[in-house]
Amino acid sequence: MRIGFLFNHDQVHQVAHSLPIALALARGQVDAEVVVATTNARLSAEVIRLGEGLIGPRIELVELGLRRPLSRIARATLEGVLPAAKLAVYGDNLDFFRSLDVLVVAEKTSLILKTRHGLKDLKIVHTRHGAGDRAVGFDKASAGFDHVLVSGRKIFDRLVREAGVDPATISVVGYPKFDVATGQGVHPLIEDGRPVVLYNPHLSPHLSSWFSIGRQVLDWFVEHDDHHLIFAPHVMLFERRVVVSIDKLRIDRPGHIDERYLRAPNIHIDLGSRASTTMAYTNRADIYLGDASSQVYEFLVRPRPCIFLNPRGLPWEGDANFAHWRAGRVIGGAGELGEAIANAQLDHARRYRPVQQAMLEDSFDLTDEPSSLRAARAVAKFCGLSAAGLTAPAQPLRVAHG
């Protein structure tokens, strides 16, 4: 039995969602080869960093590259706009994928191994990445996986109801990302008593607040230095010159960050470093300001005030795709920021804290047992392997609750 874990992305934000499962399988000494495959040096470095010394001794690391000349040409000419290399990796490495019995992935692109490349016998397990509410996370493609690992009841119910996923193919395992180091102790701003706001816009042009009012938000903080701001958007927002929505076709440009924002002493800007993926900023902030990013749920692990930006006036109430907007005040633009921030703590205490607690419990089925261990046991069971070594609790660095 050969179980592969694939990381095929420009950024490292998906690694912590499934690598902990590979580590738990290796520690549990299941009767299988555990292989981790990466597609660039950045991903390899992150896998090794989080690998607890198991990469090499117990887990094989394979670096996949582009083999065909046409694939390399596509990367050279299109990569600034489209994920050409990400798609070409599959066809260029079919021998590797044929060597696997089971492939574990955090994204849906890998389904083309079945639909386009004919690997019908390869079993693919989806770990997902995040506990967000966007409709794209519950489309019909989700039913193409042989098994799906989910963080909580909310995800389970929507996959069954909206994507038509067979309940028997879903395991509720919690959130493995919480089992790895989560950036505690990272303080990018001076501790001086000023409240810290995290602005975390999504990348999808049809949902993100960045393209319409993002610079107005930054302007507000330039003019109100009685607040600190961490501007840490989705790590893919500034990765390419052009951003393309995959669920609703739309194209836009993220543009550049002006000097007045870079020079502002109360603003910390991170357009995609590792700290953006480790919960360093969601742990650090006092107030969350966002739109459609699933990172809000990682912020809610310790309930605090939230504000959501709805510049297009979307009819969000009662829409499951915007369920996270129930966690705080929804405003239309930067002109409402002052009042929203001034009242954020009071709003939270009076109205939103119990709502957030209910949302957290619905999104994350967390127990005293590490989520990565639960997920590894589910993978072993799916593979028909003994899970005898996957019962003793490990000692992960857990997220603080309350």
C-alpha positions in Angstrom: 0.0 0.0 0.0 1.4 3.4 -1.1 -0.3 6.6 0.2 0.7 9.9 -1.4 0.1 13.4 -0.2 0.3 16.0 -2.9 1.1 19.7 -2.5 0.7 21.4 -5.8 0.3 25.2 -5.4 2.2 28.4 -5.8 1.9 29.2 -2.1 2.2 27.1 1.1 -1.2 27.8 2.7 -2.6 24.2 2.1 0.3 22.3 3.6 -0.8 22.5 7.2 -4.2 21.2 6.3 -3.1 17.7 5.3 0.6 17.2 6.1 -0.3 16.6 9.8 -2.2 13.6 8.6 0.8 12.2 6.9 2.9 12.7 10.0 0.3 10.9 12.2 0.3 8.0 9.8 4.1 7.8 10.0 4.1 8.0 13.7 1.5 5.3 14.0 3.6 3.1 11.8 0.8 2.0 9.6 1.6 -0.8 7.2 2.0 1.5 4.2 4.6 3.7 2.4 3.8 7.3 3.1 5.0 9.7 0.3 4.8 13.4 0.2 5.0 15.0 -3.3 5.7 18.7 -3.8 5.9 20.8 -7.0 8.3 23.6 -6.0 11.1 24.5 -3.6 8.9 26.7 -1.5 6.5 23.8 -0.8 9.4 21.4 -0.1 10.9 23.7 2.4 7.5 24.1 4.2 7.0 20.3 4.3 10.4 19.8 5.8 9.9 22.7 8.3 6.6 21.2 9.6 7.8 17.6 9.2 8.9 17.0 12.8 12.0 15.2 11.5 9.9 12.5 9.8 10.6 13.7 6.2 13.2 11.3 5.0 13.5 8.8 7.8 9.8 7.7 7.7 8.2 9.7 4.9 9.6 9.8 1.4 9.7 13.3 -0.2 9.3 13.4 -4.0 9.7 16.6 -5.9 7.6 16.6 -9.1 8.6 18.8 -12.1 7.5 19.6 -15.6 8.9 17.1 -18.1 7.3 18.0 -21.4 8.7 21.0 -23.4 5.1 22.2 -24.0 4.5 22.3 -20.2 7.6 24.4 -19.6 6.7 26.8 -22.4 3.2 27.2 -20.9 4.7 28.0 -17.5 7.1 30.6 -19.0 4.3 32.3 -21.0 1.1 32.0 -19.0 2.1 31.6 -15.3 1.8 35.3 -14.6 -1.9 35.0 -15.4 -3.0 31.4 -15.1 -1.8 28.4 -13.0 -0.3 26.6 -16.1 2.3 24.7 -14.1 -0.2 23.5 -11.5 -2.3 21.9 -14.3 0.6 20.5 -16.3 2.2 18.7 -13.3 -0.4 15.9 -13.5 0.1 14.9 -17.1 3.9 15.2 -16.7 4.1 12.8 -13.8 1.5 10.1 -14.5 4.1 7.4 -13.7 4.3 8.7 -10.1 0.6 8.9 -9.7 0.1 5.4 -11.1 2.6 4.2 -8.4 0.1 5.2 -5.7 -2.9 3.3 -4.3 -4.3 6.4 -2.5 -3.7 10.1 -3.1 -4.6 12.6 -0.3 -5.1 16.2 -1.4 -6.4 19.5 0.0 -7.7 20.8 -3.3 -10.0 19.7 -6.2 -7.7 20.1 -9.2 -6.3 16.6 -8.7 -9.6 15.1 -9.8 -8.3 15.6 -13.4 -6.2 12.5 -12.8 -9.5 10.6 -13.0 -11.5 12.8 -15.4 -8.7 13.7 -17.9 -5.9 11.3 -17.4 -7.8 8.1 -17.0 -6.5 7.0 -13.5 -9.8 5.5 -12.5 -8.3 3.0 -10.0 -6.5 5.7 -8.0 -8.4 6.5 -4.9 -8.4 10.2 -4.0 -9.1 11.5 -0.5 -10.0 15.2 -0.1 -9.0 16.9 3.1 -10.3 20.3 2.1 -8.5 23.4 3.3 -10.5 25.7 5.6 -14.0 25.7 7.0 -15.4 28.5 5.0 -18.8 29.0 3.4 -18.2 29.9 -0.2 -20.4 28.0 -2.7 -17.4 26.7 -4.6 -16.5 24.5 -1.6 -19.8 22.6 -2.0 -20.1 22.2 -5.8 -20.7 18.9 -7.5 -17.0 18.2 -7.9 -16.8 17.3 -4.2 -18.7 14.1 -5.1 -15.9 13.0 -7.3 -13.7 12.0 -4.4 -13.6 8.6 -3.0 -13.5 9.9 0.6 -13.8 13.4 2.1 -12.4 14.5 5.5 -14.4 17.4 7.0 -13.9 19.7 10.0 -17.4 19.6 11.4 -21.1 19.1 11.0 -21.7 22.2 8.9 -19.4 21.0 6.2 -20.8 17.5 6.4 -24.4 18.7 6.0 -23.7 21.0 3.1 -21.7 18.4 1.2 -24.6 15.9 1.4 -27.3 18.5 0.7 -25.7 20.6 -2.0 -22.9 18.5 -3.6 -24.7 15.1 -3.4 -21.8 13.5 -1.5 -22.7 10.1 -0.1 -22.6 10.4 3.7 -20.9 7.1 4.0 -17.8 8.6 2.2 -17.4 11.5 4.7 -15.5 11.4 8.0 -15.8 14.2 10.5 -12.2 14.6 11.9 -11.8 18.1 13.2 -9.2 20.5 11.9 -5.6 19.0 11.5 -4.1 22.5 11.0 -4.8 23.2 14.7 -2.3 20.4 15.6 0.7 22.2 14.1 2.5 25.3 15.3 0.2 28.3 14.8 2.4 31.4 15.0 2.0 32.1 18.6 4.4 34.6 19.9 4.6 36.4 16.5 4.0 40.2 17.1 4.6 42.2 14.0 3.3 45.4 15.7 4.4 47.2 18.8 2.5 46.3 22.0 1.3 49.7 23.0 -2.3 49.3 23.9 -3.7 50.3 20.6 -6.2 47.8 19.2 -5.0 45.7 16.3 -7.3 45.1 13.3 -6.6 42.4 10.8 -7.8 43.2 7.2 -8.0 39.9 5.4 -9.7 40.3 2.0 -10.3 37.3 -0.3 -8.9 37.0 -3.8 -12.1 36.3 -5.8 -12.9 39.5 -7.7 -16.7 38.9 -7.4 -16.5 38.6 -3.6 -13.4 40.4 -2.4 -13.6 43.9 -1.0 -10.1 44.7 -2.2 -10.8 45.6 -5.8 -13.5 48.1 -5.0 -12.7 49.7 -1.6 -9.5 48.1 -0.4 -7.4 51.2 -0.7 -10.1 53.2 1.0 -9.8 50.9 4.0 -6.0 51.4 4.1 -6.5 55.1 3.8 -8.7 55.1 6.8 -6.0 53.5 8.9 -3.4 55.9 7.6 -5.6 58.7 8.9 -6.5 56.9 12.2 -3.2 55.9 13.8 -4.9 55.3 17.1 -5.3 51.8 15.6 -2.8 49.3 14.3 -3.6 47.5 11.1 -2.3 44.1 9.8 -3.0 44.0 6.1 -2.7 40.2 5.3 -4.9 39.3 2.4 -5.4 35.8 1.0 -1.9 34.7 0.0 -2.8 34.4 -3.6 -4.3 37.9 -4.0 -1.0 39.4 -5.1 0.7 36.2 -6.4 -0.1 37.0 -10.0 -0.6 40.2 -12.0 -4.2 39.1 -12.8 -6.7 37.3 -10.6 -9.3 35.1 -12.2 -12.3 33.8 -10.3 -12.9 30.1 -10.9 -16.5 29.8 -9.6 -17.9 32.9 -11.3 -15.8 34.0 -14.2 -14.3 37.4 -13.5 -10.9 38.9 -14.1 -9.3 41.8 -12.2 -5.9 43.2 -11.2 -4.8 43.5 -7.6 -2.5 46.4 -8.5 0.3 47.7 -6.3 0.6 48.9 -2.7 1.4 52.6 -2.6 4.3 54.0 -0.6 2.0 55.9 1.8 0.7 52.5 3.1 4.2 51.0 3.3 5.5 54.0 5.3 2.6 54.2 7.7 4.0 53.2 11.1 0.8 51.7 12.4 0.3 49.4 9.3 2.0 46.1 8.9 1.7 44.7 5.3 2.2 41.0 4.5 1.2 40.0 0.9 2.0 36.3 1.3 4.7 35.3 3.7 4.6 32.1 5.7 3.2 34.1 8.7 0.0 34.6 6.6 -0.5 30.8 6.7 0.3 30.0 10.4 -2.5 31.8 12.2 0.1 34.3 13.4 -2.2 37.2 12.4 -5.5 35.7 13.4 -4.1 35.0 16.8 -2.6 38.5 17.1 -5.6 40.7 16.1 -8.2 42.2 18.3 -10.7 42.7 15.5 -11.2 40.9 12.2 -12.1 42.9 9.1 -12.8 40.8 6.0 -15.2 39.6 3.4 -15.2 36.0 2.1 -12.1 34.4 3.5 -12.4 31.2 5.4 -9.6 32.5 7.7 -12.4 34.1 9.8 -13.2 30.7 11.3 -9.6 30.3 12.4 -10.0 33.8 14.0 -13.2 32.6 15.8 -11.4 29.8 17.6 -11.0 32.6 20.2 -14.2 34.6 19.8 -13.5 38.3 19.2 -15.2 41.2 17.3 -15.6 40.9 13.5 -16.6 43.4 10.8 -17.5 42.4 7.3 -17.3 44.5 4.1 -20.2 44.3 1.6 -19.4 47.1 -0.9 -21.7 45.5 -3.6 -24.7 45.3 -1.3 -25.1 41.6 -1.7 -28.3 40.1 -0.2 -26.5 37.9 2.2 -28.9 37.3 5.0 -30.2 33.7 5.0 -27.6 32.7 2.4 -25.4 29.8 3.6 -22.5 31.1 1.5 -22.3 34.1 3.8 -23.0 32.4 7.1 -19.8 33.8 8.5 -21.2 37.3 8.2 -23.5 36.5 11.2 -20.4 36.8 13.4 -20.3 40.6 13.3 -21.5 43.8 11.9 -21.8 44.0 8.0 -21.0 47.4 6.5 -21.1 48.8 3.0 -17.9 50.8 2.8 -14.9 52.4 4.4 -17.1 55.4 5.4 -18.7 53.2 8.1 -15.5 51.9 9.5 -15.1 54.4 12.3 -18.4 53.7 13.9 -18.1 49.9 13.4 -14.7 49.8 15.0 -15.7 52.1 17.8 -18.6 49.9 18.7 -17.0 46.5 17.9 -16.3 45.4 21.5 -19.8 46.4 22.7 -21.5 44.8 19.7 -19.5 41.6 20.3 -20.4 41.4 24.0 -24.1 42.2 23.5 -24.9 40.2 20.4 -22.2 38.3 18.5 -20.2 36.3 21.0 -22.8 33.5 21.5 -23.4 33.5 17.8 -19.7 33.0 17.2 -19.6 30.2 19.7 -22.4 28.3 18.0 -20.7 28.8 14.6 -17.4 27.5 16.0 -19.0 24.4 17.3 -20.8 23.8 14.1 -17.7 24.3 12.0 -15.1 22.4 14.1 -15.7 19.1 15.8 -12.8 19.3 18.2 -12.1 16.8 20.9 -9.3 16.1 23.3 -7.8 13.9 20.7 -5.7 15.6 18.0 -7.6 16.1 14.7 -4.7 14.8 12.7 -4.8 11.5 14.6 -8.5 11.2 13.9 -8.0 12.0 10.3 -5.1 9.5 10.0 -7.3 6.8 11.5 -10.1 7.7 8.9 -7.5 7.4 6.1 -6.2 4.1 7.4 -9.8 2.7 7.7 -10.5 3.8 4.1 -7.4 2.1 3.0 -8.3 -1.1 4.8 -5.2 -0.8 7.1 -5.0 -1.5 10.8 -5.3 1.6 12.9 -3.8 0.0 16.0 -1.0 2.4 16.2 -3.3 5.4 15.8 -5.0 5.4 19.1 -2.5 6.9 21.6 -2.8 10.7 21.7 0.1 12.7 20.3 1.3 15.9 21.8 0.5 18.7 19.3 0.6 22.4 19.9 -3.1 23.1 20.3 -4.9 26.3 19.7 -6.1 28.2 22.8 -9.8 28.4 23.1 -12.0 30.7 25.0 
